[in-house]
């Protein structure tokens, strides 16, 4: 058999085999359908996961009562401001509160407080409850007590009196029943609240 005849026979055999195979129609359609089904399954799984997450969130909200913790107000700088109020402690009166040197600026019934005198007419209170000073001519001394609400009492110690235009410290101390300190001002008052004298802190 010649080569030409052999080639013709093989070609005919291949053509018959190809004709016997059914045509593969719809392959692209089936492939597209498979892709759509896979996407649909993916969407269904994603939707179920979203529903589960939402259910957990709703359950947590119900358990906490639906309340969110109150946050403190935020200042302009962005830092939270504390809502706590601060209170200033009031220092009770004591001998330590009035300790120092005081000079009379106003005494009821006395006008010549700035007159020249041999000595500096000041009062000196000490934290140990003693006081001393001068009325301008005589040295003075004694003791005193102060209550936390301003109750005041003083005792006058022994002294030698020399006549001059005295500043009547002893009269103020003996008559005063209450005392008050405001910044650098010391005020003496009678039992009925009437002001007797004012002193300014000298040092």
C-alpha positions in Angstrom: 0.0 0.0 0.0 1.3 3.4 -1.0 1.8 6.2 1.5 -0.9 8.2 -0.1 -3.5 5.5 0.3 -2.4 5.1 4.0 -2.9 8.7 4.7 -6.3 8.7 3.1 -7.4 5.8 5.2 -6.2 7.4 8.5 -7.9 10.6 7.6 -11.2 8.8 6.9 -10.9 6.9 10.2 -10.4 10.1 12.2 -13.3 11.8 10.5 -15.6 8.9 11.3 -14.5 8.9 15.0 -15.1 12.7 15.2 -18.5 12.2 13.7 -19.4 9.6 16.3 -18.7 11.9 19.2 -21.8 14.0 20.2 -21.3 17.7 20.0 -20.4 19.3 23.4 -23.1 21.9 23.4 -23.9 24.2 26.4 -20.5 23.8 28.1 -20.1 27.6 28.5 -23.7 27.9 29.8 -23.1 25.1 32.3 -19.9 26.8 33.4 -21.6 30.2 33.9 -24.4 28.5 35.8 -21.8 26.9 38.2 -20.2 30.3 38.8 -23.6 31.9 39.6 -24.4 29.1 42.0 -21.1 29.4 43.8 -21.6 33.2 44.2 -25.1 32.6 45.5 -23.8 30.2 48.1 -21.1 32.8 49.1 -23.8 35.5 49.5 -26.0 33.2 51.6 -23.0 32.4 53.9 -22.2 36.1 54.2 -25.8 37.0 55.0 -26.0 34.3 57.7 -22.8 35.6 59.3 -24.1 39.2 59.3 -27.4 38.0 60.9 -25.4 36.2 63.7 -23.3 39.2 64.4 -26.4 41.4 64.7 -28.0 39.0 67.0 -25.0 39.0 69.3 -25.0 42.8 69.4 -28.7 43.0 70.2 -28.3 40.4 73.0 -25.3 42.4 74.5 -27.3 45.7 74.3 -30.3 44.0 76.1 -28.0 42.6 78.9 -26.5 46.1 79.6 -29.9 47.7 79.8 -29.2 49.8 76.7 -27.3 52.4 78.7 -24.0 53.8 77.7 -21.6 55.1 80.5 -21.8 58.8 80.9 -18.6 60.5 79.8 -17.3 63.7 81.4 -17.5 66.9 79.3 -14.6 67.6 77.1 -12.9 71.0 77.2 -11.9 73.0 74.2 -8.4 71.5 74.4 -9.8 68.0 74.1 -9.1 66.8 77.6 -12.0 65.5 79.7 -13.0 67.9 82.4 -13.6 66.6 85.9 -17.2 67.1 87.1 -16.1 67.0 90.8 -16.4 70.3 92.6 -13.5 71.5 94.8 -14.2 73.0 98.2 -11.9 75.4 100.0 -11.3 74.4 103.6 -12.0 77.1 106.1 -9.2 77.4 108.7 -10.6 77.6 112.2 -9.4 80.5 114.3 -6.6 79.9 116.8 -3.7 81.6 118.5 -1.6 80.6 115.5 -4.0 82.4 113.2 -3.5 85.8 114.8 0.2 85.4 115.6 2.2 88.4 114.6 2.5 92.2 115.1 -0.6 94.4 114.7 -1.1 98.2 114.7 -4.4 99.9 115.5 -6.0 101.7 112.6 -9.4 102.3 114.2 -10.6 102.3 117.9 -14.0 103.4 118.9 -13.7 106.7 120.7 -10.1 107.3 119.9 -8.9 109.7 117.2 -5.2 110.4 117.8 -3.9 106.9 116.7 -1.2 108.4 114.5 0.3 110.8 117.1 4.0 110.6 117.8 4.8 108.6 121.0 8.0 107.4 122.7 7.3 103.8 121.7 5.7 102.1 118.8 2.1 101.4 119.9 1.7 97.8 118.6 0.3 94.5 119.9 2.2 91.3 119.4 0.3 88.0 119.6 2.2 84.7 119.9 1.1 81.2 119.0 1.6 80.1 122.6 -1.3 82.2 123.8 0.7 85.2 125.2 0.6 88.8 124.0 2.8 91.8 124.6 3.3 95.3 123.1 3.1 98.9 124.0 0.5 101.7 124.2 3.1 104.2 123.1 4.4 104.9 126.6 4.1 101.7 128.6 5.0 98.1 128.0 2.1 95.7 128.1 1.7 91.9 128.4 -0.8 89.2 129.2 -2.5 86.0 127.9 -5.4 85.3 125.5 -7.6 82.5 124.3 -9.4 82.2 120.9 -12.2 79.7 120.1 -12.6 78.1 116.7 -15.6 80.4 116.0 -13.9 83.5 117.1 -14.6 83.6 120.8 -12.0 85.8 122.5 -10.8 86.5 126.0 -7.7 88.3 127.2 -6.0 88.9 130.6 -3.9 91.9 131.4 -0.6 91.3 133.2 1.1 93.6 135.7 2.3 96.9 134.2 3.7 100.3 135.2 1.6 103.1 133.8 3.1 106.4 132.6 0.7 109.0 131.6 0.7 110.0 127.9 -1.6 109.9 125.0 -1.9 106.2 125.2 -3.4 103.9 122.6 -6.0 102.0 124.6 -5.0 98.5 123.7 -5.9 97.2 127.2 -9.4 98.6 127.0 -9.9 96.9 123.6 -8.6 93.5 124.9 -10.7 93.6 128.0 -14.0 94.6 126.2 -13.6 92.3 123.2 -15.5 89.0 123.3 -15.1 88.1 119.6 -12.4 88.3 117.1 -12.2 88.0 113.3 -9.3 87.9 110.8 -9.8 88.9 107.2 -6.6 88.9 105.1 -4.4 91.4 107.0 -7.1 92.9 109.2 -7.8 92.0 112.8 -11.3 93.0 114.1 -12.4 93.0 117.8 -16.1 93.1 118.6 -18.2 93.2 121.8 -20.5 90.3 122.8 -23.4 91.9 120.9 -21.3 92.1 117.7 -20.6 95.8 117.9 -17.2 96.5 116.4 -14.7 97.9 118.9 -11.4 98.2 116.9 -9.5 97.3 113.8 -5.8 96.5 113.6 -3.6 96.0 110.5 -0.8 93.5 110.4 2.5 95.3 110.7 4.8 92.2 110.2 
